[in-house]
Amino acid sequence: MQDLIETSLQAALAPERLVVLDESAAHAGHAGHREGGESHFRVRIVSPHFSGRSRVERHRLVNEALKPAFARGVHALAIEASAPGEPVRW
């Protein structure tokens, strides 16, 4: 699943930086958790496609790019999206 997320974001948003973290283990016992993980992810992405866009617009772009991942069972996604030159905390 992580490979699908990374490949989809690379193709759609040409990021300068991309980190995809599987945080499923931290959600054991919560809704949507599956044994073996691959249900809860965090995406940290810096892309020129985010320049001049609001936080909501950036999240929409990421969610649109990841439709195949959601269709295959991603339950939750945390998104940290920045444009080049913006400060990031990671």
C-alpha positions as a printed NumPy array, in Angstrom:
array([[  0.   ,   0.   ,   0.   ],
       [  2.826,   2.389,   0.853],
       [  4.313,   1.871,  -2.623],
       [  0.929,   2.623,  -4.214],
       [  0.631,   5.84 ,  -2.197],
       [  4.146,   6.966,  -3.091],
       [  3.758,   6.12 ,  -6.782],
       [  0.372,   7.833,  -7.031],
       [  1.619,  11.031,  -5.393],
       [  4.798,  11.093,  -7.487],
       [  2.758,  10.79 , -10.685],
       [  0.097,  13.349,  -9.776],
       [  2.006,  15.998,  -7.816],
       [  5.717,  15.679,  -8.707],
       [  6.802,  16.367,  -5.125],
       [ 10.178,  17.834,  -4.202],
       [  9.96 ,  15.947,  -0.904],
       [  7.744,  13.046,   0.05 ],
       [  7.538,  10.943,   3.196],
       [  4.852,   8.289,   3.644],
       [  4.537,   6.753,   7.105],
       [  2.432,   3.71 ,   8.007],
       [  0.976,   4.647,  11.406],
       [ -1.395,   1.691,  11.576],
       [  0.231,   0.13 ,  14.647],
       [ -0.589,   3.252,  16.667],
       [ -4.281,   2.759,  15.871],
       [ -4.688,  -0.821,  17.095],
       [ -8.161,  -1.202,  18.549],
       [ -9.502,   1.851,  16.716],
       [-11.965,   1.946,  13.845],
       [-10.592,   0.769,  10.538],
       [ -7.481,  -0.893,  11.97 ],
       [ -6.491,  -4.148,  10.3  ],
       [ -4.096,  -6.806,  11.488],
       [ -0.891,  -6.356,   9.512],
       [ -1.293,  -2.593,   9.139],
       [ -1.648,  -0.604,   5.96 ],
       [ -4.813,   1.14 ,   7.117],
       [ -3.615,   4.449,   8.629],
       [ -1.003,   6.625,   6.919],
       [  0.651,  10.029,   7.267],
       [  1.791,  11.852,   4.12 ],
       [  4.33 ,  14.651,   4.32 ],
       [  4.677,  16.298,   0.944],
       [  6.214,  19.411,  -0.603],
       [  4.986,  20.085,  -4.124],
       [  4.912,  23.07 ,  -6.475],
       [  1.276,  22.133,  -7.197],
       [  0.405,  23.528,  -3.744],
       [  1.694,  27.055,  -4.417],
       [ -1.082,  29.603,  -3.96 ],
       [ -3.569,  26.968,  -2.77 ],
       [ -5.37 ,  26.76 ,   0.542],
       [ -4.944,  23.89 ,   2.973],
       [ -8.29 ,  22.446,   1.875],
       [ -7.339,  22.622,  -1.812],
       [ -4.028,  20.89 ,  -1.087],
       [ -5.779,  18.096,   0.793],
       [ -8.236,  17.672,  -2.066],
       [ -5.359,  17.254,  -4.52 ],
       [ -3.755,  14.584,  -2.33 ],
       [ -7.049,  12.76 ,  -1.765],
       [ -7.815,  12.81 ,  -5.477],
       [ -4.399,  11.344,  -6.286],
       [ -4.932,   8.606,  -3.7  ],
       [ -8.366,   7.364,  -4.822],
       [ -6.857,   3.979,  -5.788],
       [ -5.352,   3.586,  -2.298],
       [ -8.647,   4.392,  -0.605],
       [-10.388,   1.902,  -2.889],
       [ -7.894,  -0.753,  -1.736],
       [ -8.515,  -0.158,   1.958],
       [ -6.738,   2.904,   3.314],
       [ -8.936,   3.953,   6.233],
       [ -7.286,   7.166,   7.448],
       [ -4.813,   9.666,   6.056],
       [ -3.062,  12.527,   7.838],
       [ -1.735,  15.101,   5.38 ],
       [  1.031,  17.655,   5.873],
       [  1.2  ,  19.511,   2.56 ],
       [  3.495,  22.45 ,   1.812],
       [  4.606,  24.425,  -1.202],
       [  8.319,  24.864,  -1.911],
       [  9.85 ,  27.53 ,   0.316],
       [  7.245,  27.178,   3.043],
       [  8.495,  26.082,   6.453],
       [  7.917,  22.453,   7.397],
       [  8.153,  20.853,  10.827],
       [  9.597,  17.618,   9.583]])
